Amino acid sequence: MFALIPRALVVLTILLLPATASAQRPAAQGVATQPKPGQGLRVVARVNDEAITDFDLSQRVMFAIRTSGLQDSPDLRQRMAPQMLRQMIDERLQVQDAKKLGVKPSDSEVAGRYAEIERAAGLSQGQFKQYLQSVGISPDIATQQIEAQIAWAKIIRRKVRSKVDVSEAEVDDAMSRMRSNVGKTETRVAEIFVPVDRADGVDEGKRSADRIMEQLRRGAPFAAVAQQFSQGASAASGGDLGWVLPGALDPSLDAVIERTQPRTFSEPVRSGAGWHILYIVDRRPFAAARPDDVKLNLVQMTLALPSNATPDETNRATAEAQKAMSGVRNCSDLHVQSRQVKGSTSGDLNGVRVGDLAGNPQMYEQLPRLPIGGTAGPFRVAEGLQVVALCSKAGGDGLPTRDSIQQQLLIQKLDSAGRRYMRDLRRQATVDIKS
């Protein structure tokens, strides 16, 4: 269960770099990876006495533009700066808190994250940093963001995870609601989320959402913008919230989802937590039957037969298998028959997904149609001849499993708890933003 946390709550944007990105690209005009000699650095904010300079901020703005596919312009840089500064302040708070807790990121963890980015983008080792330098961005800017995201993951594990649990009753309630929704329409939704932690921050959050909307209207990819600018738990996956049923989200969001057409995005919408821009990916009937997702519990009996067996050997083994099948009325009978046939073995196969049988067309066709206790075969497999009995089957109704529901509830709770913890860090901090 805990292994889900890094994917959903933590960490770096898998940056959508151009396929041709390499160190051979010319440096971006008007952008420097280091301050010019003698150039003064103006402090734009202090976070608990740690300074953020105008050079740091300009580099971070360019980093966001380059890795989100936005069209660079002086006007865009100016409009993006306030939001990037807020994100940098949050990251400073996260790294500072991680140091206090003794869970700061290690060099090997940062290097591992760089390796993940390069694998995802199809780059060789070191090529991502070369790409940043080629477009005028210091790799230190990427490193700072990576360190903050690793730090936040560790904080979540240390301070938040132990306080979050999902009860059996909550899972039961969620399953009951899902069963009542069978046949309704569910929607695949992605979001960009801008939080509002204070009553006087509503307008500021709206201005940030409006700036993001401008870029989307100009054709910026929604997933890339979400990865770089969204502050929700889904940011690392391009804002993808998955398939959503009516009533699963805040009522204000539900209303927008219902009236927004697929493959279009909404205007910013206010919830109790902040501002949301929603992208409607697709719609479908909820819990439509999916035969390939049916799970089968089976017993198999295998009669050893070499791949170069003669026709006579094959016929004798087939006759023995058919004789064994005639004595089977339930799964346990097949184990008994196996002990009576020389050179045969038997075993249980539980939770076999029907779709995974597609590599053997005969099994794929026959096994799902068996009555409980029925047998099929013999099938030719690498080890010999195989007889299979069906013990039980479940699923295929399109409903998620109990485990997946529990995991999703955990992710939602961790997201909410993480936002509260971050809000507390902001309130306890001394942050001075220079005009």
Steps between C-alpha positions, in 0.01 A plus 500: 500500500774742599677451168228709336605818679794599277291472184199695628628751751861547419722606266647610196332595189606256229603783275374490143818582314518523119620180338791691346617662825878485526801705593539604137206740525605867515466686827179698545531868422483735796533227765814425699576199713714718732479867597729722296824609675428798723125464460316561827245248619180648637324301773135454406399294806633368828372171637602465865811708417580297187517727196346452155660733245363648182747284308367182671147604412576583136671162459204317652259682270706397198520143629119485521458649154749265335363186664131583444514578130387863549581775252767716661457877512595782742132547580456131584805504727366800689154346545640164612744641754256540795379140479851362460611702802224348713604151392864576580400626845309177566799295386733689733261427787490130409879467486542694825246280677665184367833618645336556840358147488831352388360365172665726244556361147825317434726548199419146383126569514539815292718312250239225483229753417711647221538147364120453509449821302754398240351151459149645460620750240718251311821685588838356587670560835584866554310618194220668696744737671666563165161587354429750779838668453444515123180703551657729759377338823726400788452135600498625860144622439384148414697360793325736742158388380601135517636541853178666613285224358712224656493692830121526484470126437705433812298746706178328390640165609633631831229741615182427305475132405480370858198723567301384198306176485208356307249295697314194377176695547624773265585241235158336547329837459700580185419160349131548579498840327674351197246219469221758508669683211515203262366613164564870560755698299852545634746759373876493457617829650832683530553815704733788567462605863597831660448486879354780712609481863380841622182698449701790360669271249193424286561779248870425477423132431252602231761716330738202495230277352423764236867517398501123456179521296666745260771244423248221449300716259821559304542127453731396785459124575272455802702212650831689475351814654346293780832331573675835540232724654236289675540465876269200534595139567439412135759745363768236442262304274403803291204584722324170428231428761388180328136402444264703719137429587236766570519595867863392543638857498399835644148594376637811327737279298231244422284769342785615275590144400142432396478796261854485355541308176768230454844621389433853624595679820294712738540853625654521850248375756512569874478227765559517873867410443588733213462550125473213251531487123343175381570315176245242389683214332213259427172351625367143523233293681615414851580136576424372151563126492855410401524124437878504474519626860322196644730317747505118495604265778622178338663166564729361233633150443798461269611174339867515407553464123816599312474746213628231260249237614390250236135487388452178701639660815276800449192282448569297816546816708183649355301188588632510860408870529149440369451210738606720791258771390209259504550445873493871594190659657678778692848649526622271777421198277765614253766488773387144579516398135848646467630274777367198309661586165869417479723794410234767559499800734226735616477846654270793577488810282311780675398839365578428135372789289310383191676757281836349594396169339483658155839351410334156499186543286349166609526584870378854438189370328420200719591576862271802560202297370548204733247430774645501851671162545520444125819403316655589167789360299728334454700801376848470354744708706878507518509249787260252342120464505292701742149452639339795679204509741310819586449551876346848507501833321443861598517853364448622148216727610725804459505586869840567657634252752485561872877550513496761224219689675695499825810627323308780328344611829846502657636720220212746545555519876874545460441781252273685743731441797801611297327827405420567867862434600625734227255768613638471854857539372402822323325637809795427727759643262638851473467589132591846375418568135670812368303739284 
